[in-house]
Amino acid sequence: MTSLPLQPLKTGSLSTQVFETLRTAIFAGQFQPGDPLRELHLARDLNVSQATIREALVQLERLGLVVRTPNVGTQVTKLSRQDIAERVELRTILEERALAQAAARMDAAQFTELGRRLGQLTTAMARNDYFEAAQADLAFHRYIWERSGNHTLYRTLDQLAVPLFAFASIVRGATQQHLDDLVRSHEGLVSALRQNNVQAIRTALRRHFQHGLSEVEIHRLTSAAARLRRPRRGRPATKSNRGK
């Protein structure tokens, strides 16, 4: 039996523990993009109730790590090349507008906070901590989108981007890709925002996507996802079944 190490939990909630276990399994490659996560099977394997599994899956869905479809079920987030390209195309247009609006509104204190978030992102990327890097990356962009003052724009970008961040981090984690190059493109975004210049923002954003989600990177991610070997799955361990 293969057991997965559990990270220290912030609470004693069983659903949180199951969430941590499943999240670890996804990033370890035990569950790969497109794999179904069946509540009944997971409940049996982890020796918990289906209600507990359902709560954990809701948490995973909020992070974009799984997709839940009514009357179909839940599967690990998977995007095709076309899915990614379409989302990136729309995100590029909308994010340029969000950044331009944010640049005109941000004050010194908000730039300080953005710098703090960039520091968190840099630390996670330097460690190749794929989950934390993805969450810090999303938090960095969300902070800028929110500063635009356009709540509809924020929500639309969030819906477009969360699956992109999740899918990229899952594949990068499973294939152990290095994240160092992504830091510089975020620094360029901050610099462009400080200039409050639309052309500088457009250029920085283009370079940002060239580092993170260019056509080459999209091809690499989807190809890597297709090539991922399916390891023999063990039974993820929780406190309820470890030692059995």
Protein Blocks (a to p, Z undefined) as FASTA:
>chain_A
ZZddddddfbfcfklmmmmmmmmmmmnomacghiacdfklmmmmnopafklmmmmmmmmm
mnopaccdehkbccdddddfklmmmmmmmmmmmmmmmmmmmmmmpcfklmmmmmmmmmmm
mmmmmnopaklmmmmmmmmmmmmmmmnopaklmmmmmmmmmmmmmmmmmmmmmnopafkl
mmmmmmmmmmmmmnopaklmmmmmmmmmmmmmgmklmmmmmmmmmmoccddddddddfkl
goZZ
